[in-house]
Amino acid sequence: MKYLSLIIGLTFIHSQLLKAQLIQFSAGVAFSRNTAEDGYETAAGNLLAGYRMGFTADLPVGRKLSIVPGLFLTQWGSGFARTATIQDANPYNGHDPRLRLQYFQLPVLLTSRFVLSPAIGYMLGFGPYFAYRVNEPSEVLVVGRANNHVDASLTPADNGSVSNYRRTDFGLSLSNGIEIQRLFNISLHFDYGLQNIMKPGNGVRLRNEAFSVSVGHYINRKAFFRNRTPF
C-alpha cells in the first residue's frame, strides 16, 4: 500500500502523456534547505546543491493556457555548519554534515504563455506538487528542542532515525521561464513544502524548500505551436 500513491501518480502522468501535444525534457541544478518550526521560532539549514531532471506533458486548455503535469527526480536537503556539539557527537572527517533527500516529484501546474518577440516567449505556471522519497539518507537530521531553542543535529543513518521521516511530501510549485525559437527554454522553479516531513511525535515541523534552474528541450513542438499564440 505504501507505493499506491506513487503508482496512481505515474499512471496519471502516463495517461496524460499519451494525450499531450508537447513534451519537454529538462535538467538542471536545485538549491534547497529544510526549515524547522516548533511553534515558537523557525530555524533553517544552509542551502544545499542538488539536481532536478525529468519531463512534462503540455495539455492545452486554451490559446494561452495549459495544464502541465510532470515527473521529476529531485535531490533536496540541507547543509549544516559543523558545531562543537555536532562534531563531538559525529566525526565527519573534515566535511560539513549534509542531509540529502531524493524524491520523485509530480507537479501539476496551470501554465500561461506570453509573447515577448517573434522568437521569444515567456511562460508562468503555478500549482501543487506531490513527492515520494526514494532514498535512505546516509546522514540523518535530528530536530528537537534544547535550552528553549530549536536544535538540529545530524547522526549516522544506521541508528534508526530514518524511521522518523515520512516518505511523502506535498506543497506548491511556481515555474517561470523564457522559451526560445520554440525549441528550448531556460526556467526557474520554486517549491514550497506544506507537509511536515517528520512523523508526529517529534515536536517539530520540518519542511522542504527549493529553487532550481533548468534547461528544457521540446519535442513535437511544431504541431503544438501551430494553433497557439505565435512567437
N, CA, C and O of each residue as an XYZ file, in Angstrom:
924
protein
N       0.820     -1.206      0.000
C       0.000      0.000      0.000
C       0.865      1.271      0.000
O       0.408      2.317     -0.460
N       2.089      1.199      0.502
C       2.888      2.416      0.601
C       3.286      2.953     -0.766
O       3.654      4.121     -0.891
N       3.214      2.097     -1.807
C       3.547      2.559     -3.152
C       2.307      2.945     -3.951
O       2.427      3.315     -5.119
N       1.126      2.870     -3.356
C      -0.105      3.103     -4.096
C      -0.166      4.517     -4.658
O      -0.511      4.705     -5.824
N       0.167      5.511     -3.839
C       0.102      6.899     -4.304
C       1.056      7.132     -5.467
O       0.714      7.819     -6.430
N       2.264      6.554     -5.375
C       3.229      6.709     -6.458
C       2.730      6.067     -7.738
O       2.881      6.640     -8.816
N       2.139      4.887     -7.635
C       1.621      4.189     -8.812
C       0.492      4.983     -9.450
O       0.426      5.094    -10.674
N      -0.406      5.542     -8.620
C      -1.505      6.350     -9.152
C      -0.957      7.572     -9.882
O      -1.431      7.926    -10.962
N       0.043      8.211     -9.287
C       0.636      9.382     -9.917
C       1.301      9.054    -11.235
O       1.128      9.781    -12.214
N       2.059      7.973    -11.278
C       2.722      7.573    -12.514
C       1.712      7.196    -13.588
O       1.912      7.498    -14.764
N       0.635      6.542    -13.193
C      -0.406      6.179    -14.153
C      -1.056      7.420    -14.740
O      -1.329      7.476    -15.939
N      -1.307      8.428    -13.884
C      -1.893      9.681    -14.367
C      -0.957     10.365    -15.360
O      -1.398     10.813    -16.418
N       0.326     10.448    -15.029
C       1.283     11.091    -15.920
C       1.342     10.355    -17.250
O       1.382     10.988    -18.305
N       1.348      9.018    -17.216
C       1.419      8.235    -18.446
C       0.184      8.471    -19.316
O       0.301      8.630    -20.531
N      -1.000      8.494    -18.695
C      -2.221      8.680    -19.469
C      -2.266     10.063    -20.112
O      -2.729     10.213    -21.243
N      -1.782     11.079    -19.383
C      -1.782     12.423    -19.932
C      -0.711     12.597    -20.999
O      -0.884     13.366    -21.945
N       0.383     11.886    -20.843
C       1.457     11.953    -21.823
C       0.975     11.484    -23.185
O       1.382     12.026    -24.213
N       0.108     10.479    -23.194
C      -0.405      9.961    -24.452
C      -1.273     10.993    -25.167
O      -1.407     10.946    -26.390
N      -1.870     11.934    -24.407
C      -2.737     12.950    -24.991
C      -1.987     14.236    -25.336
O      -2.512     15.082    -26.059
N      -0.788     14.386    -24.835
C      -0.092     15.658    -24.922
C       0.356     15.973    -26.347
O       0.751     15.081    -27.098
N       0.288     17.260    -26.708
C       0.816     17.730    -27.977
C       2.262     18.168    -27.852
O       2.983     18.219    -28.848
N       2.690     18.483    -26.651
C       4.045     18.990    -26.442
C       4.662     18.294    -25.233
O       4.072     18.271    -24.153
N       5.843     17.731    -25.419
C       6.571     17.071    -24.346
C       7.915     17.757    -24.192
O       8.569     18.093    -25.180
N       8.322     17.962    -22.955
C       9.593     18.627    -22.687
C      10.450     17.779    -21.760
O       9.959     17.269    -20.753
N      11.705     17.628    -22.087
C      12.690     17.028    -21.207
C      13.583     18.140    -20.671
O      14.017     19.006    -21.431
N      13.856     18.124    -19.384
C      14.665     19.192    -18.798
C      15.560     18.632    -17.698
O      15.294     17.575    -17.126
N      16.622     19.371    -17.426
C      17.557     19.003    -16.360
C      18.222     20.267    -15.853
O      18.427     21.220    -16.605
N      18.554     20.269    -14.587
C      19.198     21.447    -14.024
C      19.678     21.220    -12.610
O      19.671     20.097    -12.107
N      20.095     22.299    -11.977
C      20.617     22.256    -10.617
C      19.567     22.809     -9.668
O      18.887     23.785     -9.986
N      19.436     22.187     -8.506
C      18.478     22.623     -7.490
C      19.237     23.055     -6.231
O      20.250     22.459     -5.866
N      18.735     24.083     -5.590
C      19.281     24.554     -4.319
C      18.150     24.483     -3.283
O      17.083     25.067     -3.473
N      18.400     23.771     -2.204
C      17.313     23.507     -1.248
C      17.797     23.670      0.176
O      18.995     23.743      0.451
N      16.825     23.725      1.075
C      17.111     23.720      2.502
C      15.889     23.172      3.223
O      14.790     23.169      2.667
N      16.066     22.719      4.431
C      14.977     22.276      5.296
C      14.764     23.315      6.387
O      15.720     23.797      6.995
N      13.504     23.652      6.627
C      13.149     24.629      7.646
C      12.422     23.933      8.791
O      11.440     23.225      8.569
N      12.903     24.133     10.013
C      12.315     23.520     11.203
C      11.518     24.565     11.980
O      11.986     25.685     12.187
N      10.299     24.189     12.412
C       9.430     25.074     13.179
C       8.890     24.306     14.385
O       8.518     23.139     14.272
N       8.851     24.964     15.525
C       8.321     24.298     16.720
C       7.170     25.061     17.356
O       6.789     24.772     18.490
N       6.603     26.045     16.631
C       5.516     26.844     17.177
C       5.967     28.111     17.854
O       5.158     29.003     18.108
N       7.266     28.207     18.155
C       7.806     29.393     18.806
C       8.796     30.121     17.910
O       8.828     31.352     17.904
N       9.589     29.398     17.166
C      10.588     30.003     16.304
C      10.871     29.076     15.128
O      10.423     27.930     15.089
N      11.625     29.606     14.174
C      11.962     28.874     12.959
C      13.470     28.855     12.784
O      14.144     29.862     13.003
N      13.990     27.713     12.392
C      15.416     27.577     12.097
C      15.573     26.894     10.751
O      14.857     25.939     10.451
N      16.507     27.375      9.935
C      16.704     26.827      8.593
C      18.147     26.387      8.399
O      19.077     27.010      8.911
N      18.316     25.311      7.655
C      19.652     24.867      7.296
C      20.230     25.714      6.183
O      19.554     26.596      5.652
N      21.476     25.454      5.828
C      22.120     26.155      4.727
C      21.689     25.542      3.394
O      21.293     24.378      3.337
N      21.770     26.337      2.325
C      21.418     25.837      1.007
C      22.347     24.693      0.604
O      23.556     24.738      0.828
N      21.747     23.677      0.008
C      22.479     22.509     -0.462
C      22.226     22.352     -1.952
O      21.078     22.399     -2.394
N      23.284     22.166     -2.731
C      23.142     21.977     -4.175
C      22.738     20.539     -4.474
O      23.284     19.597     -3.901
N      21.773     20.383     -5.378
C      21.324     19.067     -5.809
C      20.993     19.096     -7.288
O      21.664     19.779     -8.061
N      19.969     18.365     -7.689
C      19.613     18.302     -9.101
C      18.108     18.158     -9.259
O      17.396     17.815     -8.315
N      17.637     18.429    -10.479
C      16.230     18.259    -10.850
C      16.197     17.886    -12.329
O      16.658     18.659    -13.169
N      15.663     16.722    -12.656
C      15.605     16.311    -14.052
C      14.362     15.459    -14.275
O      13.951     14.687    -13.409
N      13.763     15.621    -15.478
C      12.556     14.871    -15.780
C      11.863     15.418    -17.002
O      12.507     16.004    -17.872
N      10.545     15.233    -17.082
C       9.802     15.661    -18.253
C       8.443     16.213    -17.851
O       7.945     15.955    -16.755
N       7.857     16.977    -18.764
C       6.499     17.482    -18.598
C       5.695     17.187    -19.859
O       6.257     16.994    -20.937
N       4.375     17.154    -19.710
C       3.449     16.978    -20.834
C       2.484     18.147    -20.830
O       1.825     18.406    -19.824
N       2.396     18.859    -21.951
C       1.589     20.071    -22.049
C       0.217     19.752    -22.616
O       0.105     19.261    -23.739
N      -0.841     20.032    -21.834
C      -2.222     19.738    -22.245
C      -2.966     21.056    -22.417
O      -3.373     21.648    -21.418
N      -3.164     21.543    -23.652
C      -3.790     22.847    -23.879
C      -5.244     22.878    -23.398
O      -6.004     21.928    -23.583
N      -5.600     24.009    -22.772
C      -6.996     24.268    -22.407
C      -7.448     25.604    -22.975
O      -8.523     26.096    -22.633
N      -6.631     26.195    -23.843
C      -6.927     27.467    -24.483
C      -5.733     27.899    -25.289
O      -4.725     27.194    -25.343
N      -5.838     29.075    -25.929
C      -4.719     29.527    -26.755
C      -3.496     29.874    -25.927
O      -2.371     29.761    -26.413
N      -3.695     30.294    -24.689
C      -2.563     30.688    -23.858
C      -2.431     29.862    -22.591
O      -1.435     29.995    -21.880
N      -3.400     29.017    -22.288
C      -3.388     28.256    -21.048
C      -3.187     26.770    -21.308
O      -3.699     26.218    -22.282
N      -2.426     26.132    -20.412
C      -2.216     24.681    -20.465
C      -2.185     24.136    -19.052
O      -1.813     24.832    -18.107
N      -2.581     22.883    -18.924
C      -2.326     22.123    -17.703
C      -1.085     21.284    -17.962
O      -1.030     20.527    -18.932
N      -0.083     21.420    -17.090
C       1.219     20.813    -17.338
C       1.592     19.889    -16.177
O       2.162     20.348    -15.188
N       1.278     18.585    -16.284
C       1.785     17.628    -15.302
C       3.221     17.240    -15.645
O       3.644     17.352    -16.796
N       3.959     16.790    -14.650
C       5.349     16.408    -14.880
C       5.793     15.320    -13.935
O       5.098     14.986    -12.975
N       6.949     14.775    -14.212
C       7.580     13.783    -13.346
C       9.072     14.094    -13.307
O       9.733     14.109    -14.345
N       9.605     14.343    -12.101
C      10.999     14.731    -11.939
C      11.660     13.899    -10.847
O      11.020     13.500     -9.874
N      12.942     13.648    -11.029
C      13.781     13.111     -9.962
C      14.552     14.286     -9.388
O      15.307     14.943    -10.104
N      14.368     14.557     -8.104
C      14.980     15.717     -7.469
C      15.788     15.285     -6.255
O      15.492     14.277     -5.614
N      16.807     16.069     -5.957
C      17.540     15.896     -4.702
C      17.437     17.185     -3.908
O      17.923     18.235     -4.330
N      16.793     17.088     -2.746
C      16.646     18.209     -1.836
C      17.375     17.886     -0.541
O      17.890     16.782     -0.365
N      17.413     18.859      0.362
C      18.041     18.639      1.658
C      18.568     19.929      2.231
O      18.080     21.010      1.903
N      19.575     19.819      3.096
C      20.193     20.974      3.742
C      21.649     20.689      4.022
O      22.066     19.543      4.187
N      22.420     21.784      4.072
C      23.773     21.707      4.600
C      23.787     22.317      5.991
O      23.015     23.231      6.280
N      24.652     21.820      6.843
C      24.723     22.316      8.219
C      26.173     22.564      8.590
O      27.014     21.674      8.461
N      26.466     23.772      9.049
C      27.817     24.070      9.501
C      28.134     23.234     10.728
O      27.275     23.005     11.581
N      29.380     22.779     10.806
C      29.769     21.971     11.967
C      29.814     22.831     13.230
O      30.408     23.909     13.249
N      29.183     22.333     14.263
C      29.263     22.985     15.566
C      30.007     22.044     16.511
O      30.255     20.884     16.182
N      30.353     22.549     17.668
C      31.056     21.695     18.626
C      30.217     20.484     18.993
O      30.729     19.372     19.121
N      28.895     20.718     19.166
C      28.008     19.610     19.536
C      27.986     18.543     18.446
O      28.143     17.355     18.727
N      27.790     18.976     17.194
C      27.721     18.017     16.101
C      29.062     17.320     15.908
O      29.109     16.109     15.693
N      30.162     18.086     15.985
C      31.470     17.496     15.727
C      31.858     16.516     16.828
O      32.474     15.486     16.554
N      31.502     16.829     18.062
C      31.807     15.908     19.152
C      31.004     14.617     19.027
O      31.508     13.528     19.303
N      29.740     14.758     18.605
C      28.882     13.577     18.533
C      29.223     12.701     17.335
O      29.144     11.476     17.429
N      29.598     13.300     16.215
C      29.813     12.562     14.969
C      31.018     13.122     14.220
O      30.938     14.232     13.695
N      32.120     12.402     14.155
C      33.252     12.871     13.357
C      32.932     12.759     11.864
O      32.690     11.660     11.365
N      32.928     13.897     11.145
C      32.576     13.894      9.735
C      33.791     13.998      8.822
O      33.659     14.317      7.640
N      34.974     13.730      9.368
C      36.188     13.647      8.559
C      36.416     14.898      7.707
O      36.794     14.802      6.540
N      36.182     16.067      8.302
C      36.553     17.303      7.645
C      35.502     17.946      6.770
O      35.750     19.034      6.252
N      34.329     17.334      6.571
C      33.304     17.968      5.750
C      32.077     18.282      6.603
O      31.798     17.619      7.602
N      31.364     19.306      6.177
C      30.156     19.693      6.901
C      29.074     18.628      6.712
O      28.936     18.082      5.617
N      28.311     18.326      7.755
C      27.236     17.336      7.619
C      26.150     17.830      6.676
O      25.834     19.020      6.642
N      25.588     16.915      5.918
C      24.564     17.250      4.933
C      23.435     16.228      4.994
O      23.662     15.035      5.195
N      22.219     16.722      4.817
C      21.049     15.860      4.683
C      20.621     15.871      3.228
O      20.322     16.933      2.682
N      20.586     14.697      2.583
C      20.194     14.592      1.177
C      18.953     13.706      1.068
O      18.948     12.562      1.522
N      17.906     14.256      0.459
C      16.643     13.544      0.281
C      16.311     13.518     -1.206
O      16.192     14.571     -1.833
N      16.162     12.330     -1.770
C      15.839     12.181     -3.185
C      14.361     11.823     -3.326
O      13.862     10.913     -2.665
N      13.674     12.557     -4.199
C      12.235     12.376     -4.392
C      11.913     12.178     -5.869
O      12.603     12.705     -6.742
N      10.854     11.410     -6.140
C      10.107     11.534     -7.380
C       9.063     12.614     -7.129
O       8.220     12.477     -6.243
N       9.121     13.673     -7.901
C       8.213     14.812     -7.716
C       7.239     14.872     -8.883
O       7.644     14.796    -10.043
N       5.943     15.011     -8.570
C       4.894     15.089     -9.584
C       4.154     16.426     -9.433
O       3.192     16.507     -8.669
N       4.584     17.473    -10.145
C       3.846     18.733    -10.131
C       2.736     18.732    -11.187
O       2.851     18.063    -12.214
N       1.678     19.476    -10.933
C       0.612     19.711    -11.912
C       0.353     21.209    -11.910
O      -0.249     21.732    -10.973
N       0.804     21.908    -12.958
C       0.787     23.365    -12.984
C      -0.173     23.890    -14.041
O      -0.268     23.336    -15.136
N      -0.882     24.959    -13.705
C      -1.641     25.720    -14.686
C      -0.680     26.755    -15.255
O      -0.195     27.624    -14.531
N      -0.407     26.660    -16.554
C       0.659     27.443    -17.177
C       0.113     28.333    -18.279
O      -0.738     27.920    -19.067
N       0.618     29.568    -18.325
C       0.237     30.519    -19.365
C       1.479     30.980    -20.115
O       2.567     31.071    -19.547
N       1.297     31.269    -21.404
C       2.389     31.746    -22.250
C       2.085     33.155    -22.773
O       0.940     33.488    -23.076
N       3.155     33.981    -22.873
C       3.036     35.357    -23.333
C       4.106     35.632    -24.379
O       5.217     35.109    -24.297
N       3.759     36.465    -25.371
C       4.678     36.802    -26.450
C       5.568     37.964    -26.028
O       5.079     39.003    -25.585
N       6.886     37.780    -26.171
C       7.831     38.866    -25.937
C       8.426     39.387    -27.243
O       8.717     40.577    -27.367
N       8.602     38.499    -28.207
C       9.106     38.859    -29.529
C       8.755     37.716    -30.464
O       8.277     36.682    -29.997
N       8.973     37.860    -31.777
C       8.658     36.751    -32.693
C       9.375     35.449    -32.364
O       8.900     34.376    -32.735
N      10.505     35.522    -31.678
C      11.281     34.305    -31.403
C      11.322     33.933    -29.932
O      11.827     32.866    -29.582
N      10.801     34.793    -29.062
C      10.946     34.571    -27.621
C       9.588     34.690    -26.941
O       8.828     35.618    -27.216
N       9.293     33.762    -26.068
C       8.080     33.790    -25.272
C       8.382     33.627    -23.801
O       9.459     33.169    -23.419
N       7.414     34.009    -22.977
C       7.543     33.885    -21.521
C       6.447     32.962    -21.017
O       5.301     33.065    -21.457
N       6.780     32.060    -20.100
C       5.791     31.150    -19.542
C       5.792     31.265    -18.027
O       6.830     31.488    -17.404
N       4.605     31.109    -17.444
C       4.428     31.213    -15.994
C       3.442     30.143    -15.566
O       2.344     30.050    -16.113
N       3.835     29.327    -14.577
C       2.974     28.251    -14.115
C       2.926     28.167    -12.601
O       3.894     28.491    -11.914
N       1.779     27.726    -12.090
C       1.601     27.602    -10.642
C       0.662     26.436    -10.362
O      -0.302     26.215    -11.094
N       0.952     25.690     -9.295
C       0.092     24.582     -8.922
C       0.695     23.726     -7.827
O       1.763     24.050     -7.309
N       0.031     22.640     -7.465
C       0.510     21.766     -6.401
C       1.529     20.751     -6.907
O       1.632     20.491     -8.106
N       2.277     20.187     -5.967
C       3.140     19.050     -6.283
C       2.970     17.979     -5.213
O       2.618     18.265     -4.069
N       3.229     16.744     -5.614
C       3.306     15.610     -4.701
C       4.671     14.973     -4.891
O       5.154     14.879     -6.020
N       5.305     14.532     -3.805
C       6.638     13.938     -3.907
C       6.725     12.690     -3.045
O       6.094     12.593     -1.993
N       7.524     11.736     -3.518
C       7.728     10.475     -2.809
C       9.233     10.233     -2.672
O       9.950     10.187     -3.672
N       9.706     10.079     -1.439
C      11.141      9.884     -1.198
C      11.560      8.468     -1.568
O      10.904      7.494     -1.200
N      12.671      8.370     -2.307
C      13.109      7.067     -2.815
C      14.447      6.631     -2.242
O      14.910      5.533     -2.552
N      15.084      7.459     -1.413
C      16.389      7.069     -0.877
C      16.341      6.962      0.642
O      15.395      7.420      1.283
N      17.361      6.360      1.196
C      17.589      6.351      2.639
C      18.836      7.187      2.888
O      19.938      6.739      2.572
N      18.696      8.398      3.449
C      19.858      9.285      3.584
C      20.944      8.682      4.463
O      20.661      8.012      5.456
N      22.198      8.932      4.077
C      23.327      8.393      4.839
C      23.575      9.183      6.113
O      24.142      8.660      7.072
N      23.152     10.442      6.126
C      23.259     11.274      7.314
C      21.884     11.852      7.605
O      21.271     12.459      6.726
N      21.399     11.678      8.800
C      20.015     11.967      9.134
C      19.926     13.164     10.059
O      20.645     13.253     11.054
N      19.026     14.092      9.717
C      18.793     15.256     10.555
C      17.899     14.879     11.730
O      16.844     14.271     11.550
N      18.323     15.240     12.912
C      17.533     15.030     14.121
C      17.195     16.405     14.685
O      18.088     17.183     15.019
N      15.915     16.696     14.788
C      15.468     18.013     15.225
C      14.720     17.884     16.535
O      13.894     16.986     16.695
N      14.999     18.769     17.467
C      14.305     18.774     18.744
C      14.457     20.129     19.404
O      14.815     21.108     18.750
N      14.182     20.189     20.708
C      14.342     21.432     21.445
C      15.415     21.254     22.496
O      15.476     20.237     23.187
N      16.277     22.284     22.604
C      17.327     22.290     23.619
C      17.493     23.728     24.106
O      17.646     24.648     23.302
N      17.463     23.914     25.412
C      17.605     25.245     26.010
C      16.594     26.243     25.424
O      16.912     27.404     25.167
N      15.354     25.741     25.222
C      14.253     26.559     24.721
C      14.488     27.097     23.311
O      13.934     28.135     22.949
N      15.290     26.418     22.523
C      15.528     26.787     21.134
C      15.423     25.550     20.257
O      15.620     24.421     20.705
N      15.102     25.805     18.979
C      15.122     24.703     18.023
C      16.556     24.217     17.879
O      17.465     25.016     17.650
N      16.760     22.920     18.012
C      18.102     22.346     17.923
C      18.123     21.311     16.806
O      17.284     20.410     16.781
N      19.068     21.430     15.888
C      19.204     20.492     14.778
C      20.602     19.907     14.767
O      21.588     20.636     14.875
N      20.688     18.612     14.639
C      21.985     17.940     14.541
C      21.844     16.756     13.605
O      20.733     16.381     13.231
N      22.965     16.168     13.229
C      22.937     15.023     12.335
C      23.579     13.820     12.999
O      24.542     13.948     13.755
N      23.035     12.658     12.709
C      23.583     11.409     13.222
C      23.688     10.422     12.075
O      22.994     10.579     11.070
N      24.537      9.407     12.194
C      24.599      8.392     11.141
C      23.247      7.725     10.934
O      22.478      7.571     11.883
N      22.957      7.333      9.714
C      21.637      6.791      9.384
C      21.409      5.405      9.944
O      20.280      4.915      9.914
N      22.435      4.760     10.452
C      22.258      3.379     10.918
C      21.692      3.305     12.335
O      21.623      2.217     12.905
N      21.282      4.443     12.919
C      20.753      4.399     14.285
C      19.229      4.346     14.322
O      18.630      4.462     15.391
N      18.595      4.169     13.150
C      17.146      4.049     13.119
C      16.408      5.349     12.957
O      15.177      5.360     12.944
N      17.136      6.468     12.831
C      16.476      7.764     12.734
C      15.701      7.935     11.442
O      14.805      8.775     11.369
N      16.026      7.157     10.425
C      15.309      7.278      9.159
C      13.816      7.054      9.365
O      13.001      7.641      8.653
N      13.452      6.221     10.320
C      12.041      5.929     10.559
C      11.279      7.160     11.032
O      10.048      7.143     11.047
N      11.979      8.233     11.421
C      11.310      9.459     11.837
C      10.790     10.271     10.657
O      10.082     11.259     10.850
N      11.137      9.860      9.429
C      10.800     10.643      8.247
C       9.648     10.031      7.472
O       9.580      8.816      7.284
N       8.741     10.895      7.023
C       7.692     10.444      6.126
C       8.284     10.181      4.740
O       9.273     10.793      4.338
N       7.648      9.255      4.028
C       8.043      9.003      2.648
C       7.529     10.086      1.702
O       8.135     10.340      0.661
N       6.424     10.717      2.055
C       5.752     11.620      1.120
C       5.922     13.086      1.515
O       6.206     13.418      2.666
N       5.740     13.937      0.527
C       5.734     15.381      0.733
C       4.774     15.983     -0.287
O       4.583     15.421     -1.366
N       4.180     17.103      0.042
C       3.384     17.841     -0.934
C       3.524     19.325     -0.636
O       3.869     19.721      0.478
N       3.248     20.150     -1.666
C       3.384     21.586     -1.486
C       2.961     22.319     -2.740
O       2.155     21.820     -3.525
N       3.514     23.512     -2.922
C       3.179     24.370     -4.044
C       4.412     24.638     -4.890
O       5.522     24.761     -4.372
N       4.206     24.727     -6.201
C       5.290     24.993     -7.148
C       4.967     26.228     -7.977
O       3.821     26.455     -8.366
N       5.998     27.015     -8.238
C       5.909     28.151     -9.144
C       7.029     28.006    -10.157
O       8.190     27.811     -9.798
N       6.665     28.102    -11.432
C       7.649     27.934    -12.506
C       7.517     29.091    -13.487
O       6.408     29.472    -13.861
N       8.641     29.644    -13.899
C       8.616     30.676    -14.931
C       9.906     30.606    -15.732
O      10.951     30.204    -15.220
N       9.817     31.008    -17.008
C      10.995     30.907    -17.838
C      10.800     31.520    -19.205
O       9.725     32.017    -19.541
N      11.854     31.474    -19.979
C      11.903     32.015    -21.322
C      11.966     30.874    -22.328
O      12.797     29.975    -22.198
N      11.087     30.906    -23.335
C      11.117     29.939    -24.430
C      11.774     30.585    -25.645
O      11.431     31.710    -26.007
N      12.708     29.891    -26.272
C      13.493     30.454    -27.363
C      13.308     29.612    -28.619
O      13.555     28.406    -28.616
N      12.872     30.264    -29.687
C      12.740     29.652    -31.010
C      11.876     28.382    -31.003
O      12.063     27.490    -31.831
N      10.928     28.313    -30.059
C      10.043     27.145    -29.969
C      10.831     25.838    -29.815
O      10.305     24.754    -30.069
N      12.084     25.952    -29.399
C      12.958     24.781    -29.356
C      13.325     24.375    -27.942
O      13.270     23.192    -27.607
N      13.700     25.340    -27.103
C      14.087     25.017    -25.726
C      13.735     26.187    -24.823
O      13.335     27.253    -25.293
N      13.888     25.976    -23.524
C      13.619     27.042    -22.572
C      14.615     27.023    -21.431
O      15.273     26.017    -21.166
N      14.706     28.145    -20.772
C      15.507     28.288    -19.551
C      14.532     28.708    -18.460
O      13.861     29.732    -18.589
N      14.447     27.927    -17.384
C      13.380     28.116    -16.400
C      13.920     28.204    -14.980
O      14.966     27.646    -14.648
N      13.169     28.926    -14.158
C      13.368     28.964    -12.712
C      12.154     28.309    -12.054
O      11.014     28.578    -12.434
N      12.405     27.452    -11.069
C      11.334     26.749    -10.371
C      11.485     26.975     -8.870
O      12.591     26.945     -8.330
N      10.350     27.201     -8.210
C      10.334     27.378     -6.762
C       9.356     26.369     -6.165
O       8.214     26.261     -6.612
N       9.809     25.637     -5.158
C       8.975     24.638     -4.489
C       8.921     24.950     -2.999
O       9.951     25.135     -2.352
N       7.701     25.005     -2.465
C       7.489     25.317     -1.041
C       6.681     24.181     -0.423
O       5.502     24.007     -0.730
N       7.321     23.418      0.442
C       6.663     22.271      1.050
C       5.650     22.672      2.111
O       5.916     23.544      2.938
N       4.490     22.034      2.083
C       3.457     22.243      3.096
C       3.370     21.094      4.082
O       2.777     21.230      5.153
N       3.960     19.966      3.723
C       3.898     18.764      4.554
C       5.013     18.769      5.586
O       6.149     19.135      5.281
N       4.693     18.368      6.794
C       5.722     18.074      7.786
C       6.354     16.738      7.404
O       5.699     15.699      7.487
N       7.622     16.754      6.986
C       8.245     15.519      6.510
C       8.741     14.635      7.652
O       9.258     13.543      7.415
N       8.584     15.108      8.898
C       8.861     14.263     10.054
C       7.555     13.676     10.572
O       6.512     14.327     10.513
N       7.608     12.466     11.072
C       6.423     11.827     11.608
C       6.001     12.497     12.913
O       6.834     13.107     13.582
N       4.718     12.398     13.290
C       4.244     13.016     14.532
C       5.000     12.485     15.750
O       5.467     11.346     15.769
N       5.104     13.342     16.761
C       5.747     12.918     17.998
C       7.112     13.519     18.221
O       7.691     13.349     19.294
N       7.652     14.233     17.212
C       8.972     14.834     17.358
C       8.916     16.254     17.927
O       9.936     16.792     18.358
N       7.722     16.861     17.928
C       7.581     18.192     18.496
C       8.023     19.312     17.588
O       7.952     20.480     17.969
N       8.484     18.979     16.376
C       8.981     19.984     15.447
C       8.481     19.657     14.052
O       8.456     18.493     13.651
N       8.075     20.702     13.301
C       7.714     20.540     11.894
C       8.947     20.809     11.036
O       9.675     21.776     11.263
N       9.171     19.948     10.052
C      10.297     20.105      9.140
C       9.759     20.134      7.718
O       9.037     19.224      7.310
N      10.104     21.176      6.953
C       9.575     21.363      5.602
C      10.709     21.455      4.591
O      11.832     21.839      4.918
N      10.384     21.091      3.353
C      11.296     21.271      2.226
C      11.064     22.627      1.574
O       9.923     23.070      1.442
N      12.136     23.279      1.171
C      12.083     24.483      0.350
C      13.181     24.367     -0.698
O      14.295     23.950     -0.380
N      12.880     24.731     -1.947
C      13.884     24.587     -3.002
C      13.620     25.553     -4.147
O      12.476     25.929     -4.405
N      14.681     25.947     -4.824
C      14.547     26.595     -6.125
C      15.579     25.965     -7.058
O      16.633     25.506     -6.618
N      15.264     25.952     -8.334
C      16.143     25.290     -9.297
C      16.188     26.081    -10.594
O      15.283     26.853    -10.909
N      17.264     25.868    -11.333
C      17.461     26.450    -12.658
C      17.656     25.296    -13.621
O      18.492     24.426    -13.382
N      16.895     25.276    -14.708
C      16.967     24.141    -15.626
C      16.869     24.594    -17.071
O      16.378     25.682    -17.370
N      17.349     23.733    -17.962
C      17.237     23.925    -19.403
C      16.399     22.789    -19.953
O      16.657     21.623    -19.657
N      15.391     23.124    -20.757
C      14.492     22.116    -21.305
C      14.482     22.127    -22.821
O      14.729     23.155    -23.451
N      14.194     20.971    -23.396
C      14.119     20.819    -24.850
C      12.757     20.248    -25.213
O      12.319     19.264    -24.616
N      12.067     20.869    -26.207
C      10.748     20.430    -26.635
C      10.853     19.415    -27.776
O      11.769     19.464    -28.597
N       9.884     18.493    -27.798
C       9.709     17.633    -28.959
C       8.269     17.799    -29.439
O       7.390     18.166    -28.659
N       8.032     17.530    -30.714
C       6.711     17.689    -31.335
C       6.196     19.111    -31.187
O       4.991     19.328    -31.058
N       7.104     20.082    -31.206
C       6.738     21.464    -30.914
C       5.960     22.131    -32.043
O       5.132     23.002    -31.774
N       6.203     21.745    -33.324
C       5.543     22.417    -34.439
C       4.027     22.227    -34.386
O       3.270     23.178    -34.579
N       3.588     20.989    -34.123
C       2.146     20.725    -34.047
C       1.511     21.480    -32.893
O       0.365     21.917    -32.993
N       2.236     21.635    -31.813
C       1.692     22.329    -30.644
C       1.541     23.820    -30.906
O       0.478     24.391    -30.663
N       2.600     24.454    -31.400
C       2.586     25.905    -31.547
C       1.782     26.374    -32.754
O       1.476     27.562    -32.863
N       1.438     25.474    -33.650
C       0.702     25.865    -34.844
C      -0.630     26.523    -34.491
O      -1.059     27.466    -35.156
N      -1.286     26.017    -33.433
C      -2.599     26.530    -33.044
C      -2.566     27.352    -31.768
O      -3.597     27.588    -31.138
N      -1.370     27.785    -31.396
C      -1.236     28.555    -30.159
C      -0.767     29.968    -30.462
O      -0.524     30.311    -31.619
N      -0.640     30.792    -29.422
C      -0.134     32.146    -29.595
C       1.250     32.105    -30.220
O       2.149     31.518    -29.617
N       1.481     32.691    -31.390
C       2.771     32.571    -32.061
C       3.830     33.422    -31.413
O       3.558     34.515    -30.916
N       5.055     32.900    -31.425
C       6.222     33.697    -31.042
C       7.465     33.007    -31.578
O       8.577     33.496    -31.380
